[in-house]
Amino acid sequence: MKPTTAFNLLPLAARRAILMFGVAGLITAIFTVFHQPELAPGRILVLLALAAASARAKVKLYRETSLSFLTSVVLLAVITSGPAVAVLVAVFGVTVQSFLPKRKLVFHQAIFNGGMISITVTATWWIHHVLAGALPIAQVSSETTATVFASFTYFLGNSVSVSLMVALSKGMSMFQVWANHFMYSAPSFLIAGMLSLGLIALAGTASLWLLAGVIPVVAFPYYCAVRLTGQSAQ
């Protein structure tokens, strides 16, 4: 969400929602720190660099709300790291996405974005890791199933929260905003999850040549899905 209206000019319901997301996001972020098994500074720096780079490639969904290629990096952090690292990468990426290219960060926008993404990524992380550990390995691996559900959780948390804030700010129907501008972004979240999962599998088992060949094959449909979502939303 990128509101241009001053905070005190927003409807009361919107202001309350922003504060609620901010407080809930802060509590969630603190909670994740106590469930972070370990920290790998090298991996964190790589993920932050990827988040910054991917956040700059984005398409517009509604007014100033946008969808970026950050999704795949966040899901990569969800799959490979603890909840605190995943939240850190997501918040950093969303901040970069909001800050560039205007180089201006609205305070209440940052509160909402940070709170919303902290809650969403934490829920995504728990969905993935609970399912990955609980599901039996069958024809479709538990990791793949967990990634699909985690991607859908991330999509719902992100799109519904932003739709709610837009609806409260503009006096519109939340469902109408979501259905017209955000619902069709679901495939891009799923492909982002599959891309992240594929990168992890290939990085651990395949040669660099195979990795270099497969990444474009998966990344191109992801790029097309993001671009198509942006065009549909217009």
N, C-alpha and C positions, 0 to 999 in steps of 0.2 A: 504493500500500500504506500502511495506517495501523495498524501494530502497537501494541498497548497494553502488551505484555509487555516487561519490562526486558531490555536487550540481553544481560546475563549469564545470563538465564534462558531465552533462546532455545536451541534445539538447536544443536550445534556446526556442522552443515552450513549452517544458516541464517545463523549469524554469519559464517562464511567467505564465503558468497555475498554478504552485505551488503558486506563489506570488498572483495571482488573487484569488485563493481559500482561501489563508490566509487572505487577506484584506476583502473579502466578508464574510468570516466566522466570523471575528472580529466584523464587522458592524452588522451582524445578531445577534451575541451573545449580543451585547449592546442593540439592539432593543428588544430582548426578556426580558431583565431586566425590561423595562418600561411596559411590558404587563404581568408581574408576579403578580397575585392577592395577594398572601400571601406566607410566607415561614413557613414551619413546620420543624424545625431542626431535630426532631426525625425521621420523614419520610425520610428526605434527607440522613441521616446517614445510615438508613436501605437500601435504594436504592443504595447508594455508595458501601456498603459492598456486596450487591448482584451483582452489576456490576463488582467489582473486582474478585469475586469468579467465576462468569460465563464467564468472559473474558479469564480466564486461560484454559477453556475447549474449544478447537478449532480444526478445521481440515483445511488442506491446500487446496486452490483452484487453485492458479497459482503461480509458483515460490515461493515467500515468502508472497503472499497475502493469507489471511485466513478468514474463517467463524467461528464465535464462538457462544456460547449460550447467549452472551450478548444481542442479538436481543430482546429476550422476556423481559428482564429487562428494556431495553430502551422503548419498547412499553408499558410496565406497567407504566413507568414514564409519558409517553405521555398521557395515559388514565386518570391517577389519579392526575397529578400535572400540574403546570404551565409550560410555554415554557422554562423559564430560568432553572428550575430544570431539565427538560428533557434534555436540552443541556448539563448541568453540568454533569449529570449521564453518558450521551453518551461519552462526551469528556474524562471523567475520565476512563471509561471502555476501550475505544480505546487506551488510553495512557498505561494502564496496559497491554493490549493485545500486544502492540508493544514492551513494555519494557521487558516483560518476554517471554521466560526464559533466553534470552541472556544478560539481564541487561545492555543493551546499547540502547540509544535513539538517533536516527539520527535527527538533527535539522530540516532539510527541510522535512523529513518524518512527523515529529510532526506538522509542519505548515500545510501540505496538509491534514493530517488526521483530525486535529482539525477544519480546515476550512470546509472541506467536510462534516464532521459529524454535524457541527453546522447548516449548510444550510439545510442538509437533514432532520434532526430532527425537525427543525423549520417548514419546509414545511409539514412534517408528522403531527406535532401537530396542525397546522391550518386546514389541511384537515380533521382530526378527529373531532375537536371541531366545525368546521363550519357545517359539515354533521350531527353530532350528534344533533345539535340544530335545524337544518333546516328540516331534514327528518321527515315525519310523522311516528308514531308508527303503524305498520301494522303487518302482520304475521311474518315478520322478523324485529326485533327491529331496531330502528335507531342507537343504540349503536353498534350493531353487524355489520351493514352495514358500519358505519363510521370506525370501526376497520379494516374491510377488505380493504377499500380504503386506510386507513392510512398505513397498512402493505405493500400494493403494492407500495405506494409512497416511503416508506422507502427503499424497495427493489430496485426500479428504481434509486433513488438518490444515494444509496450506490454503486450498481453494475456498473452503467453507468459512474460515476465519476472515480472509480478505473480503469475501462476499458480504459477510455480516457487517464488517466495518464500513464498506462502501454503502450498504443499504441504510445503516444508521446515520451516516453522514449526509446522504442525499435524500432520505425519506422515501426509499424505494423498497420493493419486495426483494428479500435476500435470495429466495429461490429463483426469481427472474434474473437477477444479476448473475447468479451462479450458473444457471442453465444457458444463458445467452453468451457468457464471456469466459467461463472457467471450466465447464463440464468437459469440453472437448480436448482439454489438455491432459486427460487421463492417460491416453496411450503413450505420451512422451515420458511420463513418470515411470510407466512399466518398462519401456525400452531403456530408460536410464538405469533402472535396477538391473536389467539383464546385461547391459554394458559393463556396469561395475562388477557384477559377478563373473562375467567372462574375463575381464582383465585380471581379476584375482586368480582364477583358475589357470590362465595362460602364463601369468608371471611366475607361478610356482612350478609349472611342469613343462612348458614349451620353450623352444628356441626363440631367440630374438627375431629371427626371420619369420617364423610363424606368427609371433606376436605382432610384428609390423604388418603382416598381411591380413590378419583377422581384425585388428582394431578399426581400419577404415571400413570394413564390411559391416561392422555393427554400428560404428559411429555415424555413417552416412544416413541410415534409416532414422537414427535419433535426431540428426540435424534436420532431416526432412519433416519429422513429426513436430519438432519445435516450430519450424517455419510455417508449416501448415496450420498449426494451432493459432499462431499469430494472425495469419490471413483470415481464418474463420472467425476469429474474435472481432475483426474489424467490420 
